[in-house]
Amino acid sequence: MKFTLATVITAASVVSAAPTYSSEPKPLALTMMAIRSASPIHFGRVDASGQKFYIGLDRPSSYCPSPPVPVGSCPSGNYTSISWGQYGPYMNVEVPGGQQIYIAPDNSLSYTQAHSGSMPPGSTTDGFTLGPKQENTLRHIDHKSGGFLACPAKKDVGPWKVFVGSVTDKNAPSGSAADCLGFLNTGIEFIGEQFGAWQY
Ligand SMILES: *[C@@H]1O[C@H](CO)[C@@H](O)[C@H](O)[C@H]1NC(C)=O
C-alpha cells in the first residue's frame, strides 16, 4: 500500500470514531513521516528495524513473545510508534524497561535493544524537540544539531537510513553522504492501538 498523508488522515478519523476511555492520561504516541517534496522519501513512513530507523521498509521489525503473552494481547507491531516523555522520545512498546531513542556516535537515529539500556559510548539522548500540533495535524520533530537526513542503500535506491545532523561518507550506507536527502520529520498521533509493538 502506498502510504500517503490522505490514507493517514482517513485511517485516523475511522479509528477516532471508537474512542477508548482510561482514567490515566495516556502519553502522546506518534508515528513518524518524512516530508521532502518531489523526492522518493516524500510522505515516507519512518520505521524501526534492528535498532535503527529507515524510510522505505514494508513494515518495521517487531516481536511479541507469545507464549507467554497471549496472542490476542500482542500489539500488531505493524506500525512504528514512539512516545514523547519528559526526557524525550522512546519507543511506544510494552516490553518492561522500554526502549530509549538515541543518536549513535555515527549520527544514526537509534533505539536500545529490549531488556538493555545499553548505548555505545558517545551516544546522546538529548536535544530532541516536539513541536505543537499544526493545522494539518502534523507535529514537527527536530533536533538541536540540525535536521534529519535519509541516506539510501545505493544512490536513489532505498531503504533510506535515518541520521541526525550530519553524515560522513564512511557512515553513509551508499558510501557517499552526497546521496543523502534532508527531510522534515513529522509526528502523527497514533491512536489505533495502545502500543506500537511489544518490542522493536
Ligand atoms: C497488521 O498486519 C496484518 C498483516 O498485514 C493484518 O492482517 C492486520 O490486520 C494488521 N493489523 C493492524 C491493527 O493494522
The ligand as an ORCA input file, in Angstrom:
! r2SCAN-3c Opt
* xyz 0 1
  C      -1.369     -5.879     10.740
  O      -0.934     -6.503      9.539
  C      -1.540     -7.756      9.291
  C      -0.882     -8.365      8.080
  O      -0.851     -7.470      7.006
  C      -3.050     -7.531      9.121
  O      -3.681     -8.773      8.911
  C      -3.619     -6.882     10.383
  O      -4.972     -6.571     10.209
  C      -2.862     -5.596     10.713
  N      -3.349     -5.077     11.997
  C      -3.490     -3.768     12.255
  C      -4.017     -3.404     13.586
  O      -3.180     -2.897     11.458
*
